[in-house]
Amino acid sequence: MFECDKCGLCCMNLNLNPLYKELDRGDGICKYFNEETHLCQIYNHRPIVCNVDTMYELYFSEQMSRSEYYKLNKSSCEKLRKKE
């Protein structure tokens, strides 16, 4: 399982990827993101694109190992941190 530290940066930068356009409330922040808690308000029912493990199983498992996929996701997290 992907280890997320729940910083919320991915949910606050949706405008960086058109894949999340429908979730963007217009300012790059997810419409389901709670800015006070930095948690998803619909986490247990979140869209597939927001679930790292499900996305891996459905779309990336034949292209790379799970550890490679996790490293790519972690790298994206680190880039967002450096941006802040």
N, C-alpha and C positions, 0 to 999 in steps of 0.2 A: 504494500500500500504506500502511495506517495505521501511523504511527510511534509505537511504544510505547516508553517509557523503562524498562519492566520494573521499576517500583517495587513492584508487587504489591498495591497498594491495592484495585484492583477485585476481586481474588481473596480479599481479606481482609474484604470488606464485602458478601458475597452476600446477607445478610439484608435488605439495603435494596431488593431486587427479587425478587418471587416467581418470576420467570422462572428463577432459579438455585436454587430450593429443593432439587432432587434432587442438586445438587453440594455443598450445605452440609453440613459434617460435624457441625453442631449448634451451632456457636459463631460462625457467620457466615463462617467460613473454608472455602475450597474443599478438598474431600477430596484433590484432586490437587496442591495447592499445597505446595511445599517452602519452609518458613519460613526455612531457612538460606540458600538461594540466591536466594530470591524468584522462582523460576521454576516453570513448570508441569511436572509429572513426565510428562504425556502430551501435551505441546505438539503434536507432529506428528499426533496422533490426537484432539485436543481436540474437545469437542462444538461443533456449529455455533454455538450461542449465544455461545460464547467467541471466535469468529472474526469480527472486525469487518468484514473485507472480504466474507466469504461472506454474512453477515447483510445487508449492503448489497445485494449482488446478488440475493438471494432475496426480500427483504422491503421494501426501501426505495428501490430504484433508480427506481421510477416516482413516488415521492412527493417526492424531493428530489435535488439534485446530490450527487455523491460528496464534494465539498469541504464542503457544508453538513452532511452526515452526519459527516464527520470532525470538524468544528467542534463538533458536539453531543457527540461522544464525548470530545473533548479537554476540553470544558467540564465533563463529568462527572468526569474525572480531576482537574481543578483544584478542584472542590467537595470531592472526597475529601481532597485535600492540605490544604485549609483546615480540614477537620474534624479532621485529625490533630494 
